[in-house]
Amino acid sequence: MPNDVPELKEFPALWAEMDPRLSVRDPRLLELRRYWDEIRGDRPMPRRADIRPEDIRTLLPNIVLIDVQPEPLRLRYRLIGTEITRTMQRDSTGKYYDEIYSPDLLAEIYRTFRQVIARKAPLRTFGTAFYPDKNYYSYETLNLPLSEDGTTINMVLGMLVFHLGAPA
């Protein structure tokens, strides 16, 4: 992590734990992080146009692309991978987060994205949750900022992986 990245503020976790150190456990997340680093080169963040789906073909089922509208913050699903839609039992492609999630959950989700935006750096989140397919999962996400101008985050490349688990 670059030295000029602000420290992550500590908040009690209601939805997800935040991990700015990126201690990822799933190798697919490591693969996506390596790809993001490769396509950004010496820039702080890559552009959306730098992403070539054929380069990350095996990761696509767990990929999300999220449009970021800055102030006031608003997020929209541009693309959602098939594994995510299968587990969630819905396809929210094209929908804004505030059209889908309850106010409490939305506040938690925005809390994590505000960290990505403030730090202009990747963030891992993880936790355990009960999903619509009636299973408990531990989950792990990696959110990687994208920027057209190298300064303003206008999109996030994310990956969400699920691991079937027991209730917490």
Secondary structure, 3 states (H helix, E strand, C coil): CCCCCCCCCCCCCCCCEEECCCCCCCHHHHHHHHHHHHHHCCCCCCCHHHCCHHHHHHHHHHEEEEEEECCCCEEEEEEECHHHHHHHCCCCCCCEHHHCCCHHHHHHHHHHHHHHHHHCCCEEEEEEEECCCCCEEEEEEEEEEECCCCCCCCEEEEEEEEEEECCC
